[in-house]
Amino acid sequence: MAHHALSSQESYNPNHLLDILLGKMQLKNDAALSRMLEVAPPVISKIRHHRLPVGASLLIRMHEVTGMSIRDLRDLMGDRRTKYRLSDAQGRPKPEEKAAQQAAQQAAQQQQAQSQAQQGQPSQSNDASSSTKSSGNYAH
C-alpha cells in the first residue's frame, strides 16, 4: 500500500478535517460530504485511509463550500508546512525528449544550410534579409 509523503508526519490527520466539515455542514456521512464537495465517494474513503492526500483542488473546493480559509483547513488536517516545494525534476524535459528536440534543431539547421547553399547565399546575408522581412509589417 502506497502512502503519501505527508502522511508520514505524525500530526497529519485528514480524518479530523473531514469530521469537522461533516459537523460544520451538518451532513450525516461521507457520501453526503462527497456530494457537497462534488467528488466521487471513493475519494473521501481514500483520503480517510491515507491512500490519497487532500489535493489543492479539493482544498480549494472545501474553502468555497465552507468559507473557511485554506490555512485553517490545512491546520485542521495537521498540515503544518509553510511552503509546498516542487521537485527539481518537475518541468524539465525527459532525456529522450531533449535528445529528440536537439536532433530536430540540428536537422532544421542542416536543411537551412543546404537550401542556402543551393541558392548561393551565405548564411549571414540571409539572416539579415530575413530580419528585414519580418519587421516589414511594423511601422518604424
C-alpha positions in Angstrom: 0.0 0.0 0.0 1.5 3.3 -1.0 1.3 6.2 1.5 1.8 9.8 0.6 4.9 11.5 2.0 2.8 14.0 4.0 1.0 11.0 5.8 4.4 10.2 7.4 4.0 13.3 9.6 2.8 12.3 13.0 0.3 15.2 13.2 -1.2 14.6 9.7 -4.8 13.5 10.2 -7.2 14.2 7.3 -10.0 12.4 9.3 -10.1 15.4 11.7 -10.6 17.8 8.8 -13.3 15.6 7.2 -15.1 15.2 10.6 -15.1 19.0 11.2 -16.5 19.5 7.7 -19.3 17.0 8.4 -20.2 18.8 11.5 -19.9 22.3 10.1 -22.1 21.5 7.0 -24.5 19.4 9.2 -24.0 16.3 7.0 -24.8 12.7 8.1 -22.0 10.8 6.3 -19.1 10.8 3.9 -21.4 10.2 0.9 -23.2 13.5 1.7 -19.8 15.2 2.1 -18.7 13.9 -1.3 -21.9 15.3 -2.9 -21.3 18.6 -1.3 -17.7 18.8 -2.4 -18.7 17.4 -5.9 -16.2 14.5 -5.7 -16.7 10.7 -6.1 -17.3 8.9 -2.7 -14.2 6.8 -3.1 -12.1 10.0 -3.0 -13.3 10.6 0.6 -12.7 7.0 1.5 -9.1 7.0 0.1 -8.4 10.3 2.0 -9.6 8.7 5.2 -7.5 5.6 4.8 -4.4 7.7 3.9 -4.2 6.4 0.4 -4.8 9.8 -1.2 -3.7 13.2 0.1 -6.0 16.2 0.2 -5.1 17.8 -3.0 -5.1 21.5 -3.8 -8.2 21.4 -5.9 -10.2 19.6 -3.1 -8.8 22.1 -0.6 -10.0 25.0 -2.7 -13.4 23.3 -3.1 -13.6 22.9 0.7 -12.8 26.6 1.1 -15.5 27.6 -1.4 -18.2 25.4 0.3 -17.4 26.3 3.9 -15.9 29.8 3.7 -13.0 28.6 5.9 -9.6 29.8 5.0 -7.1 27.5 3.3 -4.7 27.9 6.2 -7.5 26.9 8.7 -8.4 23.9 6.6 -4.7 22.8 6.4 -4.3 23.3 10.2 -7.4 21.1 10.8 -5.7 18.2 9.0 -2.4 18.8 10.7 -0.5 20.1 7.7 1.9 22.5 9.3 4.2 23.1 6.3 4.7 26.7 5.4 5.7 26.1 1.8 4.9 23.5 -0.8 8.0 22.5 -2.7 8.1 21.2 -6.2 10.7 18.6 -7.0 13.7 19.6 -9.1 12.6 17.1 -11.8 9.2 18.8 -12.5 9.1 20.9 -15.6 12.3 19.5 -17.1 12.1 17.7 -20.4 12.8 14.0 -20.2 16.2 13.0 -21.6 14.7 11.3 -24.7 12.6 14.4 -25.4 15.6 16.7 -25.0 17.6 14.5 -27.4 14.7 14.5 -29.9 14.5 18.3 -29.7 18.2 18.7 -30.3 18.1 16.3 -33.3 15.2 18.2 -34.8 17.1 21.5 -34.4 20.2 20.1 -36.0 18.2 18.7 -38.9 16.5 22.1 -39.4 19.8 23.9 -39.4 21.3 21.4 -41.9 18.3 21.8 -44.1 18.5 25.6 -44.0 22.3 25.5 -44.8 21.6 23.2 -47.7 18.9 25.4 -49.2 21.1 28.5 -48.7 24.0 26.7 -50.5 21.7 25.8 -53.4 20.6 29.4 -53.7 24.2 30.6 -53.4 23.5 32.8 -50.4 25.8 32.9 -47.4 24.0 32.3 -44.2 24.7 35.8 -42.7 23.2 37.7 -45.5 20.1 35.5 -45.4 19.7 36.2 -41.7 19.9 40.0 -42.4 17.4 39.8 -45.2 15.0 37.7 -43.2 15.1 40.2 -40.3 14.1 43.0 -42.6 11.3 40.8 -44.0 9.9 40.0 -40.5 9.9 43.7 -39.5 8.2 44.8 -42.7 4.8 44.7 -41.1 5.6 47.2 -38.4 5.9 51.0 -38.6 9.4 52.3 -37.8 
